[in-house]
Amino acid sequence: MQVFMQDLARGAFTYAPPMLDDLSRAMEIDRRYSDLGLGLVDGSVIALAEGLGIRRIATRDVRHFAAVRLRDGSSFELVIHPSDPDRS
């Protein structure tokens, strides 16, 4: 976690808190993909990515993020990390 926080502080990742419009879109995404059980967190990540024009995300949640299509019909480019990043 410490390495991640250092990377975040140096600007290696985009950090953006969701706005109210993002939360509305997150709930819409969760309803659309109700069979996946995305929830508010995954829905918020997807809504933020759409709003920021981000298509490449780092995740270990391949099941959810590979299944979702963005508003424009495109899918995410997933960067998959090791299952235990502290051991790499």
C-alpha positions in Angstrom: 0.0 0.0 0.0 2.9 2.4 0.8 4.3 2.0 -2.7 0.9 2.7 -4.2 0.5 5.8 -2.1 3.9 7.1 -3.2 3.0 6.4 -6.8 -0.2 8.3 -6.4 1.6 11.2 -4.8 4.0 11.5 -7.6 1.2 11.5 -10.2 1.6 8.0 -11.6 -2.2 7.5 -11.4 -5.2 9.7 -11.9 -7.1 10.4 -8.7 -10.5 12.0 -9.1 -13.3 11.9 -6.5 -16.7 11.3 -8.0 -19.1 14.2 -8.5 -22.9 13.9 -8.2 -23.3 13.4 -11.9 -20.7 10.6 -11.7 -22.7 8.9 -8.9 -25.9 9.1 -10.9 -24.0 7.5 -13.8 -22.5 4.9 -11.5 -26.0 3.8 -10.3 -27.1 3.7 -14.0 -24.2 1.4 -14.8 -24.9 -0.8 -11.7 -28.6 -1.2 -12.9 -27.5 -2.0 -16.5 -25.2 -4.7 -15.3 -27.3 -5.9 -12.4 -26.4 -9.5 -13.1 -22.7 -8.7 -12.3 -23.4 -7.0 -9.0 -21.0 -4.2 -9.7 -22.0 -1.9 -6.9 -21.2 1.7 -6.2 -17.4 1.4 -6.2 -17.0 -0.3 -9.5 -19.8 1.8 -11.0 -18.0 4.9 -9.8 -14.7 3.9 -11.3 -16.4 3.2 -14.7 -18.3 6.5 -14.6 -15.1 8.4 -13.7 -13.2 6.7 -16.4 -15.9 7.6 -19.0 -15.9 11.2 -17.8 -12.1 11.6 -17.9 -11.7 9.7 -21.2 -9.6 7.0 -19.5 -9.7 3.6 -21.2 -6.7 1.9 -19.6 -7.2 0.8 -15.9 -5.2 -1.3 -13.5 -7.3 -3.9 -11.8 -7.5 -7.4 -10.6 -11.3 -7.5 -11.0 -11.2 -8.8 -14.6 -14.7 -10.4 -14.3 -16.4 -7.0 -13.8 -14.3 -4.6 -15.9 -13.9 -6.9 -18.9 -17.7 -7.3 -19.2 -18.6 -3.6 -19.1 -19.0 -1.6 -22.3 -18.6 2.2 -22.0 -21.1 4.7 -23.4 -19.3 4.7 -26.7 -19.4 0.9 -26.9 -15.7 0.5 -26.3 -14.2 -1.7 -23.6 -11.4 -1.1 -21.1 -7.8 -2.0 -21.7 -7.1 -3.9 -18.5 -3.7 -3.8 -16.9 -3.6 -6.9 -14.7 -1.4 -6.9 -11.6 0.0 -10.0 -9.9 -2.4 -11.6 -7.4 0.1 -10.7 -4.6 1.8 -7.5 -5.6 3.9 -7.3 -2.4 5.7 -10.5 -3.4 6.8 -9.4 -6.9 
